[in-house]
Structures are given as structure tokens and as C-alpha cells.
Amino acid sequence: MIAVQQWTGREAKALRAALRMSTRAFAEHLGVALRTVAKWEGLGAETRPRPDSQAILDTALARAGAEAQHRFERFLRPDETTGRPADYETWTDDIERAVVSISRQDFPFATALLNRWLSRHDPHALDDKGRYLHGRSLVLLGDLQRDQGAILGPLSARHSYLKARSLFGELDIPRRVAQIDLSLAVVQEMSGHLEASAHAYEQLAADERLSPRDRARARLWVGTALSKKGNHEYATGVMTGASRQFEDLGEPEDWSVAHQKLALAHRGAGDLPQALHCIEIARNTGTVDSPMQRVRQDTAYGHILLSDAATRNHGLSVLDQAAQLARQHGLSHQLRSIEGIRGGQRE
């Protein structure tokens, strides 16, 4: 096993990659704060964890399986021609930058970062690390295509997800495969296949390959699909259960999103006071202020306000603001949803 004389952020990041963990899972595995792992990875070789963290990382490496230790050593091995680690480190950095760009709906920059690597490599000519990075890049490309509303066709979220699923299947990483199955179910729902997506969500809500947080999300999305089919009462029960799971897991942002979706289900059931109560909770407790989330919240809020003649004009104004933001950031699926709500009011 390779010995680490002095841990820096670079070695910590290599260990996380070797263990095939997300930053959140790695922080939980080590028993440190998520922001601590983010700091290590953000500063790379420029930061050195504290002595107690050095010992924690030593222990994590010693307890890693033989395959993970081999991957860790390979990630840190210098390239024979340059004397530096292979360009996988740069690829990993670009993936992290793409994650941030997608969260801010900066789709052109994220697309450029991902295509820089996807167009450069044939995944089947890469080693396991390279194929893993290729799969991660495909998933992120699928995420941004989905956010832009490109869900069908050869340049679509579904196509990117399916290619990534094949790679992670070959690498035998069941957690990643299950996460992609969850994303594919979202694409099904967005395509209008509500019964099929609800069935897929129900199966994934009990799938042990997924984390408790992802299983709670699947349960929440069962409710969204059912609500869109008009089964509002059952949907509110399912969503309420999911919101309790998010509370138990300490996931405030998911808890806030659950109340946003609950608000729409209550609106569908004709319970406007409860709908307004839930949407106010969502609007006041959300911790992520991304354009996508603002558009979703304002769309839900406007939809509820339109249901009462006394607040209809205010609802139209809120939807106008949401539509303007959606256009600004290329959120075509959200824009179609807003136009559909407006169209329903004109009928």
C-alpha cells in the first residue's frame, strides 16, 4: 500500500475518488464537515489538513479495500512523460466546475467544460478511472440537457443518461446505475409518461442501492407524478411522508422543495389555504437561490394565486417574472410549464 507522508487536499481528493464516494458521503465516512472536504479539494496541494484529520485520512486509507488502495496509488502516480499526475486530475476539476455552473444555470460554460473531455476520449480506450470520469461527465451533460428541456432525441438527457448507465454498469457501480435510473424516471415524467414514472419512482424508493436521501426523493416524486395524474389526496400523503424523511435526515433544501410540491398537490385538491401555507414555507425556508429554483417556486406560487379570483392579477405578475427569468437562463421546460398554466387560465 502506498504511504502518505503528508496529506494535502490533493491526496484527500484522490482518496475520495478511489473510494468512489461523493463529497458528502466522503465527509460522512471520515466524520468531518462537508465544508472541510470542500476546502481540501478546492485548495488542493496548497492546503494541509490538521494533524487529527491527517490521522483520520491515514485510517481511511488503511481500511480501504485492496482495489480502492490500488486506484488511489494509480491516481497519484506521475505521468511518465510529464512527471505530473495524468490529466484525470484536470478532468476531475472541470467536473467540479461544471457542477457549480449547472447549479447556476450557466449552461454554455458547463457544456464547454464537459464536451472538452467527452469529445477527446473514447471511453472504451480508457482505464477504469477514465471511464468513471466519462460516465460522470455524461450524467452532468444529461442533467443540463434535462434542465434545458432537451429530453428526447440523440442530443438529449435520455441519450446521455443511457450511455452513462452503460458505463457504470460495466464498471459495476450499482449506486451510480440506480441514480441514473432515478434521473431516467424524471425524464419519463417530464415526457408525460406519468404512470410509468410513478411506477419507477415507487421501485426506486425501496431500492437499497440508493442513499436514504435519494430514496426519499424518489418517494417525493411518486407524489408529483400522482398529483399530475389528478390523484391529489394520495399524492399529498406520499409527499408528507417524504418531507418527514427529509426532516429526519437533516436535509433542509429537500424539505423546502417537498413543501413546494405539496403546495401544488393541495391546490389540485382544491385546498387553497393549505396550498398557500405550504408554498410560504417553501419560499421562506429554501437555502439554495439558483435561477432554476426561483423559477420553480415562483411558478408554483403564481399557479396557486391564479386559483383565486381575488389574487389572479398578482398570480399573473408572478408568472411573468418567472417566465422572464426562465427565458434569461434558457429554461425551456419551465417556460413551457408557465405557458401551459397561462393557457389553462384562458380556456
Secondary structure by P-SEA (a helix, b strand, c coil): ccccccccaaaaaaaaaaacccaaaaaaaacccaaaaaaaaaacccccccaaaaaaaaaaaaaccaaaaaaaaaaaccccccccccaaaaaaaaaaaaaaaaaacaaaaaaaaaaacccccccccccaaaaaaaaaaaaaaaaaaaaaccccccccaaaaaaaaaaaaaaaccaaaaaaaaaaaaaaaaaacaaaaaaaaaaaaaacccccaaaaaaaaaaaaaaaaaacccaaaaaaaaaaaaaaaaaccaaaaaaaaaaaaaaaaaacaaaaaaaaaaaaaaccccccaaaaaaaaaaaaaaaaccccaaaaaaaaaaaaaaaaaaacaaaaaaaaaaaaaaaac
